[in-house]
Amino acid sequence: MILITGGNGYIGSAISELLMKEGEEFRIMDNLSGSDPLNLLFLNHVDFYWGDVRSEEDLREAFRDVDTVIHLAAKLPATPGMLDEVREEVETVNYHGTLNVLEEARRRDAQVLFASSCNVYGVGFGLDEHSEVKPLNPYSESKLRAERACLEYYEKYGLDVKILRLASNYGYSPGVRFNLVVNYFVLRAILGYPLTVFGDGDNWRPFIHVKDTARAFLFLRDKGRSGEIYNVGGENFRIREVAEKVKNIVNPSVDVEFVKDRKPEFSYNVDFTKISKAGFETVFDLHSGVKDLASRLRTLKNLRR
């Protein structure tokens, strides 16, 4: 049995779809604080547990008959100047919640696949798993602390744990989000709005289709090495390149607008050689992923400006 914490969200719903297709048993644990309950409607007879990773009691119940946990549950706000109470919640969910998951997994002798983020690198080019990490916001700081806890459990207890540093996700899943740059650009292009790029758009980002992310979790479950970190992604692009690609694929009539007085976010470019050498290959590239998402959105009859 596979447990997916935070399984009702964007990535979790993509993993659930894949597990259903493969005929594998799984359970979703989610407190529905950051996802829409309607995401569950695509699942037939889903094994769903409404719980919170900050609660040891909830985790004990959710871990029944579980041999693998895909730990996605996280608080996402990343703004450095966030309110103290929100910053504290990021820390308690992302770090202390992970400690709870690790401890329950140790008691059950369950494998842990931990969803971290390439965001932990901060800035740089060609960053691999041995590169220096420089987290620049509370979200990435909490993810890095959680990574280190995972490695401590591996070293101290021999826990089977693997860390996936995920690139920026895009593309369709039942829990699709539109506060991610590629998906946001696609939605705006369909509606005929300009694609807004901060600064000159030269800042780099790593990308991966959400369905490839789902495949990566199952790949590393079976073939990844315990106690290892894997960068999980497919391609790197500058943000202005993403905007131009979306414009050309989805709606050539929209403009790409550069807001020169808005400073772009930090820039980083990531190397995915390690997971590639392990045998994992992505199915989607940016062109096919954007085309697929646009096609799905256009089937919504009431989607208009």
VOPAGU-2260 file (C-alpha; in pm, 1 decimal, decimal comma):
REM VOPAGU-2260
SITE   aa  ch    i         X         Y         Z
SITE  MET   A    0       0,0       0,0       0,0
SITE  ILE   A    1     128,2     346,2     -95,3
SITE  LEU   A    2      41,8     649,2     116,8
SITE  ILE   A    3      48,2     990,5     -53,0
SITE  THR   A    4      59,2    1276,8     196,3
SITE  GLY   A    5     -78,7    1595,2      44,0
SITE  GLY   A    6    -213,5    1362,0    -221,2
SITE  ASN   A    7    -510,2    1577,3    -321,5
SITE  GLY   A    8    -291,4    1849,6    -471,8
SITE  TYR   A    9    -138,2    1913,2    -813,2
SITE  ILE   A   10     134,1    1648,6    -809,2
SITE  GLY   A   11     -55,6    1409,0    -582,8
SITE  SER   A   12    -351,4    1388,5    -819,0
SITE  ALA   A   13    -115,1    1309,6   -1108,6
SITE  ILE   A   14      45,5    1030,2    -904,1
SITE  SER   A   15    -300,5     898,9    -810,2
SITE  GLU   A   16    -401,3     886,0   -1176,8
SITE  LEU   A   17     -89,7     688,3   -1259,0
SITE  LEU   A   18    -136,0     446,3    -968,6
SITE  MET   A   19    -495,9     384,8   -1073,7
SITE  LYS   A   20    -377,9     307,2   -1426,0
SITE  GLU   A   21    -115,4      67,4   -1287,9
SITE  GLY   A   22    -372,8     -98,2   -1061,1
SITE  GLU   A   23    -175,1     -27,2    -742,5
SITE  GLU   A   24    -329,0      17,9    -399,1
SITE  PHE   A   25    -286,7     363,5    -250,5
SITE  ARG   A   26    -428,8     596,0       9,3
SITE  ILE   A   27    -446,9     975,3       0,6
SITE  MET   A   28    -391,0    1173,4     319,8
SITE  ASP   A   29    -471,8    1543,3     299,3
SITE  ASN   A   30    -620,2    1812,3     523,7
SITE  LEU   A   31    -763,6    1991,1     215,2
SITE  SER   A   32    -618,2    2324,1     329,1
SITE  GLY   A   33    -437,3    2387,3       1,0
SITE  SER   A   34    -636,8    2188,5    -253,1
SITE  ASP   A   35    -989,4    2162,1    -386,5
SITE  PRO   A   36   -1198,4    1865,9    -258,4
SITE  LEU   A   37   -1341,3    1843,4    -610,9
SITE  ASN   A   38   -1004,4    1701,6    -719,8
SITE  LEU   A   39   -1119,1    1375,1    -561,8
SITE  LEU   A   40   -1411,5    1335,3    -798,7
SITE  PHE   A   41   -1199,8    1176,9   -1072,7
SITE  LEU   A   42   -1114,2     884,8    -843,3
SITE  ASN   A   43   -1347,2     587,0    -803,5
SITE  HIS   A   44   -1382,9     462,5    -445,2
SITE  VAL   A   45   -1069,0     646,5    -336,7
SITE  ASP   A   46    -913,4     547,9      -3,6
SITE  PHE   A   47    -901,1     897,8     144,3
SITE  TYR   A   48    -798,8     995,9     498,0
SITE  TRP   A   49    -857,1    1352,3     611,1
SITE  GLY   A   50    -551,8    1416,9     822,5
SITE  ASP   A   51    -259,3    1645,5     894,5
SITE  VAL   A   52     110,2    1550,7     899,1
SITE  ARG   A   53     152,3    1766,5    1208,2
SITE  SER   A   54     -62,1    1515,1    1397,6
SITE  GLU   A   55     112,3    1194,8    1506,3
SITE  GLU   A   56    -227,6    1036,8    1569,6
SITE  ASP   A   57    -343,4    1112,7    1214,3
SITE  LEU   A   58     -27,1     961,1    1072,2
SITE  ARG   A   59     -60,1     643,1    1278,4
SITE  GLU   A   60    -405,8     592,8    1132,4
SITE  ALA   A   61    -305,5     682,1     775,4
SITE  PHE   A   62      -4,7     446,2     782,4
SITE  ARG   A   63    -215,1     130,7     824,7
SITE  ASP   A   64     -77,0    -141,6     592,2
SITE  VAL   A   65     154,7     109,8     423,4
SITE  ASP   A   66     496,6       5,3     292,7
SITE  THR   A   67     578,2     320,6      91,0
SITE  VAL   A   68     497,9     685,0     159,3
SITE  ILE   A   69     523,9     957,4    -104,1
SITE  HIS   A   70     556,5    1265,0     114,7
SITE  LEU   A   71     421,4    1567,4     -73,4
SITE  ALA   A   72     239,4    1753,1     206,4
SITE  ALA   A   73     381,6    2104,2     233,4
SITE  LYS   A   74     296,1    2465,8     292,9
SITE  LEU   A   75     387,7    2657,9     -19,4
SITE  PRO   A   76     418,8    3037,0      48,9
SITE  ALA   A   77     773,5    3140,6     -34,9
SITE  THR   A   78     775,3    3517,8      11,2
SITE  PRO   A   79    1065,7    3626,7     236,1
SITE  GLY   A   80     855,7    3901,6     398,9
SITE  MET   A   81     559,2    3682,8     488,5
SITE  LEU   A   82     376,6    3728,6     816,5
SITE  ASP   A   83     543,4    3556,4    1111,2
SITE  GLU   A   84     247,2    3325,5    1171,8
SITE  VAL   A   85     255,5    3205,4     809,0
SITE  ARG   A   86     633,2    3161,2     823,9
SITE  GLU   A   87     585,2    2950,6    1136,4
SITE  GLU   A   88     326,5    2734,4     960,8
SITE  VAL   A   89     567,9    2674,2     672,2
SITE  GLU   A   90     824,5    2552,2     924,2
SITE  THR   A   91     587,5    2331,9    1123,2
SITE  VAL   A   92     428,2    2166,3     818,5
SITE  ASN   A   93     735,3    2129,4     599,1
SITE  TYR   A   94     995,0    2041,4     861,8
SITE  HIS   A   95     819,1    1913,9    1174,1
SITE  GLY   A   96     556,0    1738,1     963,4
SITE  THR   A   97     835,9    1559,1     779,6
SITE  LEU   A   98     990,3    1452,7    1111,5
SITE  ASN   A   99     655,3    1297,6    1203,9
SITE  VAL   A  100     637,8    1113,3     871,0
SITE  LEU   A  101     993,9     985,1     908,2
SITE  GLU   A  102     931,9     860,2    1261,6
SITE  GLU   A  103     614,3     676,3    1164,1
SITE  ALA   A  104     789,7     529,6     859,3
SITE  ARG   A  105    1073,4     409,8    1086,0
SITE  ARG   A  106     824,2     236,1    1314,9
SITE  ARG   A  107     654,9      70,1    1017,6
SITE  ASP   A  108     975,0      -0,9     822,8
SITE  ALA   A  109     823,6     186,5     526,6
SITE  GLN   A  110    1007,0     346,1     236,6
SITE  VAL   A  111     996,4     728,0     213,1
SITE  LEU   A  112    1005,0     926,9    -110,5
SITE  PHE   A  113    1042,6    1289,2      -5,8
SITE  ALA   A  114     938,1    1573,8    -236,8
SITE  SER   A  115    1192,6    1851,3    -203,6
SITE  SER   A  116    1259,3    2131,2    -451,5
SITE  CYS   A  117    1534,6    2253,3    -681,8
SITE  ASN   A  118    1451,3    2584,5    -515,0
SITE  VAL   A  119    1698,0    2488,7    -238,9
SITE  TYR   A  120    1988,6    2576,0    -471,3
SITE  GLY   A  121    1901,6    2945,9    -477,2
SITE  VAL   A  122    2113,1    3066,9    -768,2
SITE  GLY   A  123    2357,6    2912,8   -1012,2
SITE  PHE   A  124    2401,9    2737,8   -1346,1
SITE  GLY   A  125    2437,9    2366,8   -1419,0
SITE  LEU   A  126    2358,4    2279,1   -1059,2
SITE  ASP   A  127    2389,3    1910,7    -972,6
SITE  GLU   A  128    2327,8    1717,9    -650,9
SITE  HIS   A  129    2673,9    1809,6    -520,6
SITE  SER   A  130    2634,1    2184,8    -577,1
SITE  GLU   A  131    2620,0    2425,3    -286,0
SITE  VAL   A  132    2267,9    2498,2    -161,2
SITE  LYS   A  133    2164,0    2857,5     -86,8
SITE  PRO   A  134    1791,3    2865,5       1,0
SITE  LEU   A  135    1656,2    3217,7     -40,0
SITE  ASN   A  136    1307,0    3193,1     111,1
SITE  PRO   A  137    1131,3    3023,9     405,0
SITE  TYR   A  138     986,1    2750,5     183,8
SITE  SER   A  139    1321,7    2634,7      47,5
SITE  GLU   A  140    1483,6    2671,4     390,7
SITE  SER   A  141    1223,5    2438,7     540,5
SITE  LYS   A  142    1266,1    2190,3     255,1
SITE  LEU   A  143    1641,7    2181,2     307,2
SITE  ARG   A  144    1599,7    2117,5     680,0
SITE  ALA   A  145    1357,6    1836,6     598,6
SITE  GLU   A  146    1608,4    1688,3     350,2
SITE  ARG   A  147    1872,2    1679,6     621,5
SITE  ALA   A  148    1630,1    1507,4     857,1
SITE  CYS   A  149    1567,0    1243,1     588,4
SITE  LEU   A  150    1940,0    1178,6     554,9
SITE  GLU   A  151    1979,0    1157,9     933,7
SITE  TYR   A  152    1711,2     888,2     947,7
SITE  TYR   A  153    1888,7     700,7     670,2
SITE  GLU   A  154    2225,3     719,7     845,7
SITE  LYS   A  155    2099,2     654,9    1199,4
SITE  TYR   A  156    1826,7     397,6    1140,1
SITE  GLY   A  157    1891,2     268,5     788,4
SITE  LEU   A  158    1554,4     404,0     676,0
SITE  ASP   A  159    1491,4     354,2     304,3
SITE  VAL   A  160    1454,6     719,3     204,4
SITE  LYS   A  161    1503,9     893,9    -128,7
SITE  ILE   A  162    1493,8    1269,6    -187,2
SITE  LEU   A  163    1351,9    1418,3    -507,2
SITE  ARG   A  164    1445,7    1779,4    -576,4
SITE  LEU   A  165    1167,8    1873,5    -814,3
SITE  ALA   A  166    1190,5    2125,7   -1097,0
SITE  SER   A  167     901,2    2367,0   -1158,6
SITE  ASN   A  168     600,6    2161,1   -1262,2
SITE  TYR   A  169     360,8    2240,0   -1545,0
SITE  GLY   A  170      89,4    2066,7   -1743,9
SITE  TYR   A  171    -247,3    1911,5   -1675,4
SITE  SER   A  172    -344,9    1701,8   -1374,8
SITE  PRO   A  173    -683,9    1675,8   -1199,6
SITE  GLY   A  174    -553,1    1923,2    -941,5
SITE  VAL   A  175    -397,7    2161,3   -1194,8
SITE  ARG   A  176    -268,2    2491,9   -1054,4
SITE  PHE   A  177    -245,2    2822,9   -1238,6
SITE  ASN   A  178      -4,6    3003,6   -1005,5
SITE  LEU   A  179     283,0    2829,2   -1182,8
SITE  VAL   A  180     447,5    3020,2   -1464,8
SITE  VAL   A  181     389,0    2785,7   -1760,6
SITE  ASN   A  182      27,4    2707,2   -1671,0
SITE  TYR   A  183     -40,8    3075,8   -1601,9
SITE  PHE   A  184      98,7    3179,5   -1939,1
SITE  VAL   A  185    -107,6    2912,9   -2118,3
SITE  LEU   A  186    -428,7    3024,4   -1948,8
SITE  ARG   A  187    -363,9    3391,7   -2028,2
SITE  ALA   A  188    -276,2    3313,3   -2389,5
SITE  ILE   A  189    -601,8    3120,7   -2438,7
SITE  LEU   A  190    -798,1    3410,6   -2292,0
SITE  GLY   A  191    -611,4    3661,8   -2511,0
SITE  TYR   A  192    -427,7    3842,5   -2233,3
SITE  PRO   A  193     -65,2    3954,9   -2269,7
SITE  LEU   A  194     205,4    3737,7   -2111,5
SITE  THR   A  195     377,3    3947,9   -1847,6
SITE  VAL   A  196     749,2    3894,9   -1788,0
SITE  PHE   A  197     931,5    4074,1   -1506,1
SITE  GLY   A  198    1257,2    4248,9   -1593,1
SITE  ASP   A  199    1423,8    4120,9   -1909,9
SITE  GLY   A  200    1311,6    3760,4   -1852,3
SITE  ASP   A  201    1668,4    3629,6   -1867,8
SITE  ASN   A  202    1632,0    3441,7   -1539,6
SITE  TRP   A  203    1651,8    3062,2   -1573,2
SITE  ARG   A  204    1416,1    2798,5   -1434,4
SITE  PRO   A  205    1416,1    2416,5   -1452,3
SITE  PHE   A  206    1091,4    2254,8   -1570,3
SITE  ILE   A  207     917,7    1918,2   -1574,0
SITE  HIS   A  208     570,2    1805,4   -1675,4
SITE  VAL   A  209     362,0    1698,5   -1376,4
SITE  LYS   A  210     297,9    1355,6   -1530,6
SITE  ASP   A  211     671,2    1300,0   -1565,9
SITE  THR   A  212     707,0    1396,6   -1200,3
SITE  ALA   A  213     454,1    1127,4   -1110,6
SITE  ARG   A  214     649,6     874,1   -1316,7
SITE  ALA   A  215     974,1     978,0   -1146,6
SITE  PHE   A  216     837,4     895,8    -801,5
SITE  LEU   A  217     743,0     543,0    -906,5
SITE  PHE   A  218    1070,6     499,4   -1094,9
SITE  LEU   A  219    1280,7     595,1    -793,9
SITE  ARG   A  220    1065,1     384,7    -563,5
SITE  ASP   A  221    1186,3      78,6    -750,1
SITE  LYS   A  222    1526,3     181,9    -887,9
SITE  GLY   A  223    1657,0     471,9    -682,2
SITE  ARG   A  224    1929,0     428,4    -420,0
SITE  SER   A  225    1849,1     482,4     -52,3
SITE  GLY   A  226    1998,1     789,4     109,1
SITE  GLU   A  227    2039,7     963,3    -227,1
SITE  ILE   A  228    1924,1    1299,3    -363,8
SITE  TYR   A  229    1796,9    1323,7    -722,5
SITE  ASN   A  230    1732,0    1635,9    -926,4
SITE  VAL   A  231    1404,6    1560,2   -1106,1
SITE  GLY   A  232    1339,4    1763,0   -1419,8
SITE  GLY   A  233    1363,0    1769,6   -1794,5
SITE  GLU   A  234    1458,2    2107,6   -1937,6
SITE  ASN   A  235    1585,0    2453,4   -1842,6
SITE  PHE   A  236    1453,2    2772,8   -2000,0
SITE  ARG   A  237    1471,4    3145,4   -1948,9
SITE  ILE   A  238    1133,0    3289,6   -1855,7
SITE  ARG   A  239    1121,9    3501,8   -2171,6
SITE  GLU   A  240    1177,9    3182,9   -2374,0
SITE  VAL   A  241     882,6    3019,7   -2197,5
SITE  ALA   A  242     663,1    3319,2   -2278,5
SITE  GLU   A  243     763,0    3314,1   -2645,7
SITE  LYS   A  244     704,4    2939,0   -2672,6
SITE  VAL   A  245     358,3    2966,5   -2516,4
SITE  LYS   A  246     271,8    3257,6   -2744,1
SITE  ASN   A  247     380,4    3068,2   -3056,9
SITE  ILE   A  248     208,9    2742,7   -2960,0
SITE  VAL   A  249    -113,9    2872,0   -2804,8
SITE  ASN   A  250    -198,7    3215,4   -2942,3
SITE  PRO   A  251      45,0    3405,4   -3168,0
SITE  SER   A  252    -174,3    3715,8   -3149,6
SITE  VAL   A  253    -103,1    3787,0   -2781,6
SITE  ASP   A  254     179,0    4016,7   -2677,0
SITE  VAL   A  255     470,8    3939,8   -2446,7
SITE  GLU   A  256     505,5    4239,5   -2216,2
SITE  PHE   A  257     825,6    4311,9   -2023,8
SITE  VAL   A  258     776,2    4498,5   -1695,7
SITE  LYS   A  259    1117,6    4656,9   -1659,7
SITE  ASP   A  260    1056,7    4809,0   -1316,0
SITE  ARG   A  261     974,2    4469,7   -1159,3
SITE  LYS   A  262    1278,7    4272,8   -1054,8
SITE  PRO   A  263    1263,0    3907,4   -1166,1
SITE  GLU   A  264    1305,7    3625,8    -915,0
SITE  PHE   A  265    1644,0    3459,9    -870,5
SITE  SER   A  266    1788,4    3256,8   -1156,8
SITE  TYR   A  267    1897,4    2892,9   -1149,1
SITE  ASN   A  268    1966,4    2621,1   -1406,2
SITE  VAL   A  269    1973,8    2255,8   -1297,2
SITE  ASP   A  270    2152,1    1942,3   -1418,9
SITE  PHE   A  271    1946,4    1620,1   -1441,4
SITE  THR   A  272    2225,1    1381,6   -1543,3
SITE  LYS   A  273    2206,4    1163,9   -1229,8
SITE  ILE   A  274    1845,6    1051,3   -1271,6
SITE  SER   A  275    1897,1    1017,9   -1647,0
SITE  LYS   A  276    2193,1     783,5   -1593,5
SITE  ALA   A  277    1974,3     580,7   -1355,7
SITE  GLY   A  278    1747,1     515,7   -1653,6
SITE  PHE   A  279    1467,9     770,9   -1619,5
SITE  GLU   A  280    1353,8     962,9   -1926,4
SITE  THR   A  281    1081,3    1225,7   -1947,9
SITE  VAL   A  282     793,0    1179,4   -2190,6
SITE  PHE   A  283     690,2    1543,3   -2227,8
SITE  ASP   A  284     894,0    1839,4   -2343,3
SITE  LEU   A  285     774,3    2198,1   -2302,0
SITE  HIS   A  286     621,7    2209,1   -2650,8
SITE  SER   A  287     411,5    1893,5   -2609,6
SITE  GLY   A  288     316,4    1978,6   -2251,0
SITE  VAL   A  289     196,4    2328,8   -2340,6
SITE  LYS   A  290       6,1    2195,0   -2641,5
SITE  ASP   A  291    -164,3    1928,2   -2428,9
SITE  LEU   A  292    -265,8    2173,1   -2153,6
SITE  ALA   A  293    -400,9    2424,4   -2405,2
SITE  SER   A  294    -603,1    2150,7   -2576,3
SITE  ARG   A  295    -758,1    2043,0   -2247,0
SITE  LEU   A  296    -842,7    2397,7   -2142,4
SITE  ARG   A  297   -1007,3    2472,0   -2474,5
SITE  THR   A  298   -1258,5    2192,9   -2410,1
SITE  LEU   A  299   -1403,1    2402,6   -2126,4
SITE  LYS   A  300   -1703,2    2562,1   -2294,7
SITE  ASN   A  301   -1734,6    2854,5   -2052,7
SITE  LEU   A  302   -1365,6    2951,6   -2046,8
SITE  ARG   A  303   -1357,9    3308,5   -2174,1
SITE  ARG   A  304   -1254,8    3660,8   -2085,0
